[in-house]
Amino acid sequence: MEQPNPVGGDHADSDSRHRRLATTDLPAAAPSNVSPAAVRSFRAQLTIGEDVVDPTTWAGSVPQASGIAPRVRVGHGKWFNLLWLLPIGLAVLMVAVAAAKGLRNTPSVQQFITDHPGTITSASAVANAGFPAWVGWAHFFNLFLMIFIIRSGGADPQ
């Protein structure tokens, strides 16, 4: 019974294809004087290469340990897990926003905001509104060069 070819197809197809290639495209095989016993002795002499990682001894005498979350020392012998800063920071931020909204509705803060609106409208700021000229020219020059880079295919890694 024939076994299926692991590459694809069956043995009959691959054998006939191999025979066609061997007779038409490839030179004749050189005579070999290697016996199966010699092949077995060579295989017995093989060892594992030096670049193979053995998971039991790869770190020498260092024991395997799992990673830990970043910590900060608080005091002499106490450690604080920094992952707790995320929920604590979120809670502090929510309390700060609620306090700011509550303060915004008090009459004294409303009076302060109307007296000091936080905007400055000087004559030079009104006259020179927009971006400086050099920013516009730099963006134009950058776009100009990018068009040529894209058109030439310089950004394509192939």
C-alpha positions in Angstrom: 0.0 0.0 0.0 1.4 3.4 -1.0 1.6 6.2 1.6 0.7 9.8 0.7 3.5 12.1 -0.1 3.9 14.7 2.7 4.6 17.4 0.2 1.5 16.7 -1.8 0.3 14.2 -4.3 1.1 10.5 -4.2 4.4 8.5 -4.5 3.7 7.5 -8.1 3.4 11.1 -9.3 6.4 12.3 -7.4 8.5 9.2 -8.5 7.7 9.8 -12.2 8.4 13.5 -11.8 11.7 12.7 -10.1 12.6 10.2 -12.9 11.8 12.8 -15.6 14.0 15.4 -13.8 16.8 12.9 -13.2 17.0 11.9 -16.8 16.6 15.3 -18.5 17.9 18.1 -16.2 20.3 16.5 -13.7 23.7 15.0 -14.3 24.3 11.4 -13.6 24.7 10.4 -9.9 28.3 9.7 -8.8 29.0 6.2 -7.6 28.8 5.8 -3.8 30.7 3.5 -1.6 28.9 4.5 1.6 27.3 1.5 3.3 24.3 1.7 5.6 26.5 0.6 8.5 28.8 3.6 7.9 25.8 5.9 7.9 24.7 4.4 11.3 28.1 4.9 12.8 28.2 8.5 11.6 24.8 9.2 13.1 25.9 7.6 16.4 28.8 10.2 16.6 26.5 13.2 16.2 26.0 15.5 19.3 23.7 18.3 20.1 25.1 21.6 18.7 26.4 24.4 21.0 23.7 26.8 19.8 20.8 24.6 21.0 19.1 26.0 24.1 18.4 23.4 26.8 15.5 24.8 28.9 16.7 22.9 32.0 20.2 24.3 32.1 20.1 27.5 30.0 20.4 29.9 33.0 23.1 27.9 34.8 22.4 27.9 38.5 19.8 30.8 38.4 16.4 29.5 39.4 13.4 30.2 37.1 11.2 33.0 38.4 8.1 34.7 37.1 8.0 38.4 36.4 6.7 40.9 39.0 4.9 44.2 38.6 7.0 47.3 39.1 7.3 48.3 42.8 8.5 51.3 44.8 10.0 51.1 48.2 8.0 53.0 50.9 9.9 53.3 54.1 12.6 50.8 55.1 11.1 47.5 54.3 7.8 48.1 52.6 7.1 47.9 48.9 4.2 49.4 47.0 3.0 47.9 43.8 2.8 50.6 41.1 -0.2 49.0 39.4 -2.3 50.3 42.3 -1.5 53.8 41.0 -3.9 53.3 38.1 -7.1 52.9 40.1 -5.9 55.3 42.8 -5.0 57.9 40.1 -8.4 57.5 38.4 -10.3 58.0 41.7 -8.2 61.1 42.6 -8.9 62.5 39.2 -12.7 61.9 39.5 -12.7 63.6 42.9 -10.7 66.6 41.6 -13.1 67.0 38.6 -16.1 66.8 40.9 -14.5 69.4 43.3 -13.7 71.8 40.4 -17.3 71.5 39.1 -18.6 72.2 42.6 -16.3 75.2 43.0 -17.3 76.6 39.6 -20.8 77.1 40.8 -19.9 79.2 43.9 -20.6 82.9 43.5 -17.0 84.0 44.4 -15.5 81.8 41.7 -18.0 83.0 39.1 -17.2 86.6 40.0 -13.5 85.9 39.6 -14.0 84.3 36.2 -16.0 87.3 34.9 -13.3 89.7 36.2 -10.4 87.6 34.8 -11.6 85.7 31.7 -8.1 84.3 30.9 -7.8 85.6 27.4 -5.4 88.3 26.2 -6.4 90.2 23.1 -3.5 92.6 22.3 -3.4 94.6 19.1 -0.4 92.7 17.7 -2.1 89.3 18.4 -5.2 90.4 16.4 -3.1 91.8 13.6 -0.8 88.8 13.3 -3.3 86.0 13.6 -2.4 82.6 12.1 0.8 80.7 11.6 4.2 82.4 10.9 5.3 82.5 7.3 8.2 80.1 7.9 5.9 77.4 9.2 3.8 77.6 6.0 7.0 77.4 3.8 8.4 74.5 5.8 5.3 72.5 5.4 5.1 73.3 1.7 8.7 72.2 1.2 8.2 69.0 3.2 5.1 68.1 1.1 7.0 68.9 -2.1 9.8 66.5 -1.2 7.3 63.8 0.1 5.5 63.8 -3.3 8.8 62.9 -5.1 9.7 60.3 -2.5 6.3 58.6 -2.9 6.3 58.8 -6.7 9.8 57.3 -6.9 8.8 54.3 -4.8 11.5 55.2 -2.2 9.1 54.4 0.6 8.4 50.8 -0.7 10.7 48.3 1.0 10.5 45.8 -1.9 
